[in-house]
Amino acid sequence: MGEPASEADILLDRPEVGICVITLNRPSRLNALLRDTVGRLNAMLDDLAADPECRAVIITGAGRGFCSGQDLEASNARNQTGSSGVVEKLHWQQQFAGMGGRIRAMPKLVIAAVNGPAVGAGMAMALSCDVRIATSSARFLVAAVRIGLTGGESGISYLLPRMIGASRAFDILLTGRSIEAEEAESMGLVRSISAPESLLDDAIAYARSVLANSPYSVAHTKKLMWANLDANSYEAAVEAENRVQILGTMTQDYGEATAAFMGKRPPHFTGR
């Protein structure tokens, strides 16, 4: 069954103030996800979402892969022994899908630093992030359609067509083919391609550029963007924008930003 689950399957680092890095750490299995790993990752995401000292989260993988999805050896072992019933399987399916839901909902910038294959739930995790930066060895793959399941996994059938268009998403999900890094960049799925040795530094630099804005601005711009992907009308989207803009004018950081602009100096944001 490969490596057993352990606390070291997920690493958390804080390279500088406000920025947290989550590293999936089962490199010999391309960071495949065991059930216990998913449980710990969800708990970590919950903790970081509530942590006022964390303003940006970068998710990456150790070694050659970002995340190869569910550990199929462990899954096959359960199937052979019949140790998982329907209720248990549904619970863990919801836990796997819950990773993306947490990433989207947390009021922090979340960046996927995709250093290699992002497969199945790993691809869903990357798509759930606000921004993706990749290396040339990155590729995105939903192979479930090839093993008797569907291409709809952990929100992929919702996210992918919104990011690259329905026609491209149909092609990718029905064939089960991979999206290589160059194609991912050309279709806007990833922001940019970095050299492997500079991927994490580039992700940190990008996070730093976003965190130069006020915490309110970043958190509520993210919330608006995700919400308005589902707005049922232009008017509904503008109504949501209007409310958030007016609330923003009541923050101390807005007063600081306008004073800094007039004084031709950098603003000093406090998150108030």
Rosetta silent file (secondary structure, phi, psi, omega in degrees, C-alpha in Angstrom):
SEQUENCE: MGEPASEADILLDRPEVGICVITLNRPSRLNALLRDTVGRLNAMLDDLAADPECRAVIITGAGRGFCSGQDLEASNARNQTGSSGVVEKLHWQQQFAGMGGRIRAMPKLVIAAVNGPAVGAGMAMALSCDVRIATSSARFLVAAVRIGLTGGESGISYLLPRMIGASRAFDILLTGRSIEAEEAESMGLVRSISAPESLLDDAIAYARSVLANSPYSVAHTKKLMWANLDANSYEAAVEAENRVQILGTMTQDYGEATAAFMGKRPPHFTGR
SCORE:     score description
SCORE:     0.000 S_00000001
   1 L     0.000    9.673  179.317    0.000    0.000    0.000 S_00000001
   2 L    75.873 -157.509 -177.644    2.992    2.318   -0.218 S_00000001
   3 L   -68.503  140.767  174.033    3.850    4.727    2.547 S_00000001
   4 L   -74.641  161.318  175.687    1.559    4.787    5.592 S_00000001
   5 L   -66.369  145.243  176.717   -0.177    7.986    6.610 S_00000001
   6 L  -155.267  164.399  178.963    1.809   10.159    9.005 S_00000001
   7 H   -60.147  -24.439 -177.982    1.841   13.686   10.355 S_00000001
   8 H   -80.315   -0.374  178.549    4.699   14.392    7.919 S_00000001
   9 H   -64.591  -24.175  178.697    2.392   13.831    4.913 S_00000001
  10 E  -131.753  129.301  179.479    1.603   17.558    5.048 S_00000001
  11 E  -114.084  143.205  177.200    4.111   20.249    5.956 S_00000001
  12 E  -122.941  127.508  179.565    3.324   23.845    6.922 S_00000001
  13 E  -130.296  152.834  176.507    5.891   26.612    6.618 S_00000001
  14 E  -124.931   86.472 -173.590    5.690   30.382    7.097 S_00000001
  15 E   -67.134  -25.687  174.939    8.452   31.829    4.900 S_00000001
  16 E  -159.984  169.193 -174.523    7.538   35.416    5.724 S_00000001
  17 L   -56.455  128.657  174.711    4.910   37.428    7.548 S_00000001
  18 L    89.477  -13.150 -174.059    1.429   36.767    6.223 S_00000001
  19 E  -116.668  127.720  178.624    2.377   33.922    3.854 S_00000001
  20 E  -118.156  141.454  178.335    1.916   30.216    4.612 S_00000001
  21 E  -119.115  121.174  173.379    3.111   27.322    2.451 S_00000001
  22 E   -99.541  124.569  177.639    1.412   23.929    2.560 S_00000001
  23 E  -116.030  120.242  172.138    3.511   21.138    1.053 S_00000001
  24 E   -73.810  127.794 -164.189    1.980   17.755    0.274 S_00000001
  25 L  -129.204   62.309  167.543    4.773   15.407    1.282 S_00000001
  26 L  -129.936   65.468 -170.034    4.530   11.876   -0.085 S_00000001
  27 H   -60.552  -30.655 -179.483    6.974   12.320   -2.978 S_00000001
  28 H   -69.705  -16.447  177.435    7.459    8.605   -3.680 S_00000001
  29 H  -113.772   22.419 -176.224    3.708    8.417   -4.426 S_00000001
  30 L    51.047   36.152  176.511    3.555   11.748   -6.283 S_00000001
  31 L    60.046   36.099  174.485    1.814   13.075   -3.163 S_00000001
  32 L   -60.123  148.685 -172.721   -1.185   10.773   -3.524 S_00000001
  33 E   -97.512  121.015  167.911   -3.824   11.423   -0.896 S_00000001
  34 L   -87.239  160.485 -179.010   -4.667    8.956    1.838 S_00000001
  35 H   -57.796  -45.275 -178.499   -7.900    9.436    3.750 S_00000001
  36 H   -64.425  -34.113  177.966   -6.092   10.525    6.915 S_00000001
  37 H   -62.916  -43.508  179.268   -4.031   12.997    4.892 S_00000001
  38 H   -62.045  -42.148  178.418   -7.207   14.594    3.551 S_00000001
  39 H   -60.394  -42.948  179.371   -8.618   14.870    7.055 S_00000001
  40 H   -69.429  -37.971  178.812   -5.495   16.630    8.302 S_00000001
  41 H   -63.733  -43.396  178.259   -5.375   18.910    5.265 S_00000001
  42 H   -61.286  -40.793  178.116   -8.987   19.975    5.794 S_00000001
  43 H   -64.865  -39.084  179.326   -8.256   20.716    9.453 S_00000001
  44 H   -65.687  -42.221  178.233   -5.188   22.731    8.458 S_00000001
  45 H   -63.002  -39.976  176.813   -7.194   24.749    5.929 S_00000001
  46 H   -61.339  -43.687 -179.558   -9.827   25.469    8.578 S_00000001
  47 H   -63.838  -43.764 -178.259   -7.129   26.659   10.990 S_00000001
  48 H   -69.259  -33.661  178.154   -5.479   28.914    8.404 S_00000001
  49 H   -61.512  -32.126 -177.765   -8.834   30.365    7.334 S_00000001
  50 L   -95.063   -1.188 -175.353   -9.344   31.531   10.928 S_00000001
  51 L   -88.156  111.850 -178.165   -5.736   32.662   11.479 S_00000001
  52 L   -68.253  -17.065  179.228   -5.468   36.486   11.317 S_00000001
  53 L   -81.581  -15.115 -179.793   -1.697   36.227   10.854 S_00000001
  54 L  -101.231  121.216  179.205   -2.114   34.272    7.606 S_00000001
  55 L  -113.571  -18.196  179.167   -3.144   36.310    4.566 S_00000001
  56 E  -144.534  141.600  178.770   -2.002   34.054    1.732 S_00000001
  57 E  -122.563  130.873  174.398   -1.655   30.295    1.345 S_00000001
  58 E  -111.539  129.492  178.432    0.528   28.575   -1.234 S_00000001
  59 E  -112.421  128.245  179.834   -0.123   24.891   -1.907 S_00000001
  60 E  -145.285  179.381  179.674    2.577   22.810   -3.575 S_00000001
  61 E  -124.025  153.107  175.834    3.947   19.278   -3.658 S_00000001
  62 L   -83.147  147.253  175.830    7.244   17.709   -2.684 S_00000001
  63 L    75.825 -139.935 -171.298    9.364   16.048   -5.340 S_00000001
  64 L   -87.552  -11.009 -173.685    8.197   15.545   -8.933 S_00000001
  65 L  -125.270  154.413  171.772    4.451   15.865   -8.435 S_00000001
  66 L   -80.408  -64.114  175.759    1.862   18.320   -7.205 S_00000001
  67 E  -165.859  124.217 -177.957   -0.751   15.730   -6.228 S_00000001
  68 L   -91.164   17.392  175.945   -1.707   12.501   -7.999 S_00000001
  69 L    82.248 -155.382 -179.342   -5.138   12.404   -6.384 S_00000001
  70 E   -62.469  141.079  175.988   -6.470    9.548   -4.279 S_00000001
  71 L   -71.438  106.867 -173.796   -3.946    6.847   -3.422 S_00000001
  72 H   -71.978  -26.837  176.241   -5.261    4.058   -5.655 S_00000001
  73 H   -64.167  -45.298  178.534   -3.244    1.344   -3.904 S_00000001
  74 H   -64.811  -40.748  178.827   -4.957    2.136   -0.622 S_00000001
  75 H   -63.750  -42.929  179.628   -8.325    2.366   -2.379 S_00000001
  76 H   -63.984  -38.597  178.855   -7.808   -0.970   -4.127 S_00000001
  77 H   -62.538  -40.928  177.804   -6.855   -2.622   -0.847 S_00000001
  78 H   -65.431  -40.415 -179.679  -10.119   -1.435    0.718 S_00000001
  79 H   -63.358  -38.165 -177.875  -12.084   -2.633   -2.308 S_00000001
  80 H   -68.431  -33.686 -178.076  -10.499   -6.091   -2.122 S_00000001
  81 H   -92.986  -10.631 -177.932  -11.357   -6.500    1.547 S_00000001
  82 L    64.907   31.301 -173.791  -14.752   -4.840    1.326 S_00000001
  83 L   -81.689   -9.429 -179.593  -13.835   -2.737    4.342 S_00000001
  84 L  -117.321  122.083  175.180  -15.694    0.394    3.165 S_00000001
  85 L   -89.269  179.375 -176.142  -19.461    0.521    2.886 S_00000001
  86 H   -60.398  -44.384 -177.806  -21.524    3.055    0.959 S_00000001
  87 H   -62.169  -43.918  179.567  -21.965    5.419    3.910 S_00000001
  88 H   -65.950  -42.155  179.191  -18.238    5.467    4.638 S_00000001
  89 H   -61.719  -42.331  179.182  -17.335    5.939    0.970 S_00000001
  90 H   -64.581  -40.229  177.683  -19.731    8.868    0.646 S_00000001
  91 H   -56.730  -47.870 -176.470  -18.277   10.453    3.776 S_00000001
  92 H   -74.351  -29.182  172.313  -14.773   10.331    2.382 S_00000001
  93 H   -60.908  -41.464  178.723  -15.915   11.502   -1.057 S_00000001
  94 H   -67.366  -34.325  176.996  -17.328   14.557    0.695 S_00000001
  95 H   -67.236  -42.092  177.032  -14.059   15.022    2.572 S_00000001
  96 H   -61.883  -47.925  179.343  -12.080   14.926   -0.675 S_00000001
  97 H   -64.918  -28.309 -178.192  -14.487   17.397   -2.297 S_00000001
  98 H   -66.733  -19.069  177.060  -14.352   19.505    0.865 S_00000001
  99 H   -60.931  -50.243 -179.210  -10.735   20.452    0.196 S_00000001
 100 H   -64.857  -39.435  178.481  -11.733   22.617   -2.753 S_00000001
 101 H   -61.199  -40.057  178.254  -14.713   24.078   -0.956 S_00000001
 102 H   -66.495  -41.902 -179.327  -12.510   25.198    1.908 S_00000001
 103 H   -61.706  -44.456 -179.266   -9.943   26.728   -0.437 S_00000001
 104 H   -66.937  -37.150 -172.817  -12.600   28.734   -2.270 S_00000001
 105 H   -81.794  -23.990 -173.309  -14.351   29.874    0.903 S_00000001
 106 L   -69.269  138.912 -175.151  -11.349   30.956    2.959 S_00000001
 107 L   -81.739   44.941 -179.943  -10.864   34.763    3.021 S_00000001
 108 L  -132.015  153.071  168.426   -7.244   34.454    1.965 S_00000001
 109 E   -66.321  132.826  175.943   -5.433   34.434   -1.331 S_00000001
 110 E  -125.645  123.863 -177.734   -4.691   30.814   -2.269 S_00000001
 111 E  -115.197  132.213  170.489   -2.079   30.011   -4.907 S_00000001
 112 E   -93.691  118.299  173.844   -1.378   26.584   -6.388 S_00000001
 113 E   -98.103   92.791 -168.280    2.340   26.223   -7.136 S_00000001
 114 E   -88.517  103.360 -173.099    1.969   23.276   -9.501 S_00000001
 115 L   -95.940    0.342 -179.177    5.346   21.568   -9.718 S_00000001
 116 L  -177.605 -156.857 -177.506    4.254   18.429  -11.567 S_00000001
 117 E   -57.308  134.915  173.017    1.201   16.271  -12.318 S_00000001
 118 E  -120.244  104.837 -167.950   -2.091   17.400  -10.765 S_00000001
 119 E  -119.680  138.219  174.886   -4.415   14.437  -11.143 S_00000001
 120 L    56.120 -121.217  179.154   -8.023   13.844  -10.084 S_00000001
 121 H   -61.406  -26.992  175.264   -8.549   15.392   -6.668 S_00000001
 122 H   -67.166  -38.980  175.208   -5.138   17.037   -7.093 S_00000001
 123 H   -66.422  -41.738  178.653   -6.380   18.793  -10.218 S_00000001
 124 H   -60.608  -39.857  178.699   -9.556   19.801   -8.378 S_00000001
 125 H   -61.970  -45.160  179.678   -7.455   21.263   -5.589 S_00000001
 126 H   -63.972  -41.702  179.937   -5.430   23.317   -8.066 S_00000001
 127 H   -66.792  -27.987 -179.334   -8.557   24.545   -9.874 S_00000001
 128 H   -75.179  -17.253  177.855  -10.092   25.596   -6.553 S_00000001
 129 L   -71.482  159.162 -178.230   -7.182   27.932   -5.871 S_00000001
 130 L   -74.453  -33.332 -177.956   -7.490   31.574   -6.875 S_00000001
 131 E  -142.381  145.026  176.440   -4.313   31.566   -8.981 S_00000001
 132 E  -123.108  130.592  171.975   -2.125   28.839  -10.466 S_00000001
 133 E  -121.567  136.867 -171.144    1.590   29.118  -11.252 S_00000001
 134 E  -133.525  167.966  168.371    3.222   26.063  -12.797 S_00000001
 135 E  -103.224  171.795 -178.590    6.456   24.586  -14.084 S_00000001
 136 L   -67.354  -17.748  178.722    6.908   23.094  -17.545 S_00000001
 137 L   -89.444   -1.452  178.254    6.527   19.600  -16.039 S_00000001
 138 L   -70.584  146.424  169.972    3.064   20.396  -14.672 S_00000001
 139 E  -153.821  151.155 -176.144    0.063   18.719  -16.240 S_00000001
 140 E  -115.735  129.963 -171.471   -3.595   18.513  -15.307 S_00000001
 141 E  -146.802  132.208  168.706   -5.429   15.236  -15.695 S_00000001
 142 L  -117.841  100.277 -175.284   -8.804   13.704  -14.845 S_00000001
 143 L   -96.816    3.430 -173.644   -8.415   10.046  -15.705 S_00000001
 144 H   -58.937  -31.955 -179.098  -11.483    8.798  -13.840 S_00000001
 145 H   -63.463  -20.018 -179.369  -13.445    8.429  -17.093 S_00000001
 146 H   -86.935   -9.244 -177.494  -10.920    5.749  -18.078 S_00000001
 147 H  -121.522   29.700  173.733  -11.542    3.607  -14.995 S_00000001
 148 L    84.212    7.148  177.285  -15.317    3.399  -15.057 S_00000001
 149 L  -109.238 -160.391 -179.188  -16.020    6.604  -13.126 S_00000001
 150 L  -118.527  164.238  175.577  -16.845   10.101  -14.375 S_00000001
 151 L   -76.547   -4.781  177.947  -14.868   13.250  -15.104 S_00000001
 152 L   -88.923  102.416 -174.785  -16.981   15.005  -12.508 S_00000001
 153 L  -143.876  125.862  173.428  -14.862   14.867   -9.378 S_00000001
 154 L    52.578   34.956  175.768  -14.466   17.241   -6.438 S_00000001
 155 L    91.969    1.900 -176.292  -15.978   20.137   -8.377 S_00000001
 156 H   -63.333  -39.932 -178.229  -14.006   19.760  -11.606 S_00000001
 157 H   -68.448  -17.124  173.898  -17.099   19.631  -13.831 S_00000001
 158 H   -87.157  -47.100 -171.729  -18.145   22.964  -12.291 S_00000001
 159 H   -75.356  -46.096 -171.158  -14.776   24.715  -12.251 S_00000001
 160 H   -60.306  -48.806  179.690  -13.146   23.677  -15.514 S_00000001
 161 H   -63.761  -28.101  177.471  -15.792   24.988  -17.977 S_00000001
 162 H   -72.386  -24.533 -177.861  -15.899   28.300  -16.106 S_00000001
 163 H   -92.860  -34.421 -174.882  -12.152   28.652  -16.476 S_00000001
 164 H  -125.260   -0.541 -178.907  -11.545   27.457  -20.036 S_00000001
 165 L    96.877  150.714 -174.640  -15.011   27.315  -21.633 S_00000001
 166 H   -65.054  -41.313 -175.982  -17.497   24.488  -22.045 S_00000001
 167 H   -61.882  -46.948  178.028  -16.249   23.206  -25.400 S_00000001
 168 H   -64.805  -40.274 -177.932  -12.683   22.671  -24.197 S_00000001
 169 H   -65.152  -40.514  175.638  -13.891   21.204  -20.909 S_00000001
 170 H   -56.613  -48.060 -179.173  -16.102   18.648  -22.708 S_00000001
 171 H   -57.177  -48.617 -174.116  -13.121   17.518  -24.781 S_00000001
 172 H   -69.203  -43.154 -176.354  -10.835   17.147  -21.771 S_00000001
 173 H   -76.005  -32.296 -179.788  -13.316   15.433  -19.452 S_00000001
 174 H   -76.574  -35.164 -179.815  -14.758   13.046  -22.039 S_00000001
 175 H   -86.693  -26.174 -174.563  -11.391   11.878  -23.389 S_00000001
 176 L    74.902   18.100 -179.664   -9.521   11.895  -20.102 S_00000001
 177 L   -78.360  161.420 -178.801   -6.547   13.490  -21.826 S_00000001
 178 L   -89.755  154.359  170.951   -4.064   15.624  -19.957 S_00000001
 179 E  -102.062  110.454  179.821   -3.586   19.379  -20.216 S_00000001
 180 E   -76.897  164.187 -171.745    0.137   19.964  -20.524 S_00000001
 181 H   -57.091  -44.313 -177.522    1.734   23.071  -19.039 S_00000001
 182 H   -63.783  -41.816  177.439    2.081   24.997  -22.293 S_00000001
 183 H   -66.487  -40.202  179.444   -1.568   24.407  -23.221 S_00000001
 184 H   -59.923  -39.807  178.259   -2.657   25.299  -19.683 S_00000001
 185 H   -68.922  -42.127 -176.356   -0.862   28.630  -19.962 S_00000001
 186 H   -65.609  -29.833 -179.989   -2.234   29.355  -23.442 S_00000001
 187 L   -93.645    2.959  176.543   -5.836   28.803  -22.288 S_00000001
 188 L    83.158    9.932  179.299   -5.361   30.870  -19.145 S_00000001
 189 L   -70.773  -33.971  173.609   -5.620   27.971  -16.729 S_00000001
 190 L  -117.397  147.315 -178.033   -2.261   28.920  -15.243 S_00000001
 191 L   -69.920  -43.254 -175.282   -1.005   32.464  -14.794 S_00000001
 192 E  -162.040  165.828  177.072    2.600   31.747  -15.769 S_00000001
 193 E  -114.113  128.158 -178.423    5.257   29.057  -16.070 S_00000001
 194 E  -111.193  158.662  169.756    8.275   29.191  -13.793 S_00000001
 195 L   -66.746  145.331 -177.471   11.564   27.340  -13.736 S_00000001
 196 H   -52.826  -40.373 -176.235   11.367   24.471  -11.210 S_00000001
 197 H   -72.928  -15.864 -177.989   13.987   26.028   -8.963 S_00000001
 198 H  -112.587    3.600 -174.651   12.154   29.366   -8.804 S_00000001
 199 H   -57.063  -51.857 -176.531    8.519   28.180   -8.605 S_00000001
 200 H   -66.763  -40.084  177.731    8.068   28.699   -4.887 S_00000001
 201 H   -62.163  -39.020  179.148    9.948   32.013   -4.902 S_00000001
 202 H   -67.124  -38.478  178.411    7.758   33.210   -7.786 S_00000001
 203 H   -65.965  -40.348  178.142    4.609   32.162   -5.929 S_00000001
 204 H   -65.520  -42.025  179.190    5.781   34.000   -2.805 S_00000001
 205 H   -62.993  -39.568  178.390    6.621   37.099   -4.859 S_00000001
 206 H   -65.594  -43.947  177.812    3.158   37.000   -6.439 S_00000001
 207 H   -58.943  -41.603 -179.877    1.530   36.628   -3.022 S_00000001
 208 H   -60.277  -39.674 -178.750    3.574   39.573   -1.783 S_00000001
 209 H   -67.179  -34.963  177.660    2.288   41.738   -4.645 S_00000001
 210 H   -73.207  -39.622 -177.183   -1.329   40.900   -3.772 S_00000001
 211 H   -72.859   -5.344  171.126   -0.796   41.430   -0.045 S_00000001
 212 L   -67.671  -17.381  176.092    0.355   44.982   -0.757 S_00000001
 213 L   -87.169  165.695 -175.898   -3.401   45.639   -0.953 S_00000001
 214 L   -70.481  151.087  177.755   -5.569   45.868    2.143 S_00000001
 215 H   -56.105  -40.710  178.153   -6.872   42.668    3.776 S_00000001
 216 H   -60.506  -46.267 -177.203  -10.463   43.809    3.214 S_00000001
 217 H   -60.534  -45.726 -177.381   -9.809   44.451   -0.470 S_00000001
 218 H   -67.464  -49.703 -176.282   -8.214   41.068   -1.092 S_00000001
 219 H   -61.693  -42.197 -174.900  -10.718   39.005    0.906 S_00000001
 220 H   -84.331  -24.230  171.032  -13.802   40.663   -0.555 S_00000001
 221 H   -66.414  -43.615  176.792  -12.519   40.798   -4.126 S_00000001
 222 H   -59.604  -47.792 -178.123  -11.965   37.043   -3.907 S_00000001
 223 H   -60.871  -42.842  178.489  -15.422   36.526   -2.417 S_00000001
 224 H   -63.169  -44.306 -177.960  -17.055   38.652   -5.112 S_00000001
 225 H   -60.317  -48.333 -179.859  -15.242   36.899   -7.939 S_00000001
 226 H   -66.178  -41.293 -178.797  -16.278   33.421   -6.824 S_00000001
 227 H   -65.881  -41.623 -174.071  -19.841   34.520   -6.015 S_00000001
 228 H   -79.426   -6.879  167.389  -20.371   36.395   -9.266 S_00000001
 229 L   -63.032  -23.086 -179.673  -19.342   33.404  -11.352 S_00000001
 230 L  -112.464   10.356  179.642  -22.814   32.231  -10.367 S_00000001
 231 L   -59.316  136.524 -177.243  -24.635   35.560  -10.449 S_00000001
 232 L   -84.916   -3.009  176.087  -27.999   35.087  -12.144 S_00000001
 233 L  -164.296  161.929  173.655  -27.866   38.512  -13.763 S_00000001
 234 H   -59.303  -41.998 -177.837  -25.647   41.523  -14.367 S_00000001
 235 H   -62.357  -39.913  179.429  -27.843   43.495  -11.990 S_00000001
 236 H   -65.558  -38.659  178.673  -27.338   40.936   -9.198 S_00000001
 237 H   -65.338  -43.425  179.681  -23.563   41.075   -9.676 S_00000001
 238 H   -66.512  -38.082  178.019  -23.531   44.879   -9.538 S_00000001
 239 H   -59.896  -43.401  178.099  -25.740   44.867   -6.445 S_00000001
 240 H   -64.470  -41.314  178.124  -23.230   42.631   -4.672 S_00000001
 241 H   -62.366  -44.123 -177.341  -20.375   44.889   -5.793 S_00000001
 242 H   -59.086  -44.270 -178.328  -22.157   48.028   -4.604 S_00000001
 243 H   -62.092  -46.095 -176.833  -22.656   46.655   -1.104 S_00000001
 244 H   -68.418  -35.167  178.715  -19.029   45.575   -0.725 S_00000001
 245 H   -65.003  -45.669 -179.525  -17.718   48.877   -2.108 S_00000001
 246 H   -64.815  -41.087  176.147  -19.717   50.980    0.333 S_00000001
 247 H   -61.228  -36.837  179.144  -18.666   48.803    3.250 S_00000001
 248 H   -62.665  -35.809 -179.570  -15.082   49.225    2.089 S_00000001
 249 H   -67.912  -13.733 -178.467  -15.315   53.000    2.300 S_00000001
 250 L   -93.780   -1.600  179.688  -16.106   52.627    6.002 S_00000001
 251 L   -83.687  153.820  174.657  -12.852   50.819    6.842 S_00000001
 252 H   -64.550  -33.888 -179.245   -9.853   52.543    8.382 S_00000001
 253 H   -64.491  -32.338  177.156   -7.686   51.071    5.642 S_00000001
 254 H   -65.960  -43.638  176.028   -9.650   52.941    2.991 S_00000001
 255 H   -60.754  -39.637  178.115   -8.985   56.224    4.802 S_00000001
 256 H   -65.719  -40.223 -179.096   -5.314   55.277    5.057 S_00000001
 257 H   -64.614  -43.175  179.874   -5.153   54.393    1.352 S_00000001
 258 H   -68.852  -37.900  177.588   -6.628   57.707    0.231 S_00000001
 259 H   -65.148  -40.007  179.063   -4.371   59.646    2.622 S_00000001
 260 H   -65.672  -39.465  178.769   -1.334   57.756    1.338 S_00000001
 261 H   -62.419  -45.897 -179.931   -2.319   58.465   -2.261 S_00000001
 262 H   -66.785  -33.193 -179.460   -2.666   62.164   -1.575 S_00000001
 263 H   -87.952    0.883  179.438    0.585   62.175    0.378 S_00000001
 264 L    53.699   50.043  178.326    2.402   60.206   -2.337 S_00000001
 265 L  -138.014  160.800  176.811    3.554   57.555    0.121 S_00000001
 266 L   -67.736  143.047  178.222    2.974   53.822    0.527 S_00000001
 267 L   -76.999  155.853  174.967   -0.093   52.959    2.619 S_00000001
 268 L  -118.499  102.462 -174.902    0.191   51.177    5.939 S_00000001
 269 L   -89.929  143.138  179.791   -2.737   48.762    6.259 S_00000001
 270 L  -117.049   -6.429 -177.718   -3.886   47.384    9.592 S_00000001
 271 L    80.720   18.208  179.341   -6.840   45.244    8.511 S_00000001
 272 L  -115.805    0.000    0.000   -9.334   47.552   10.197 S_00000001
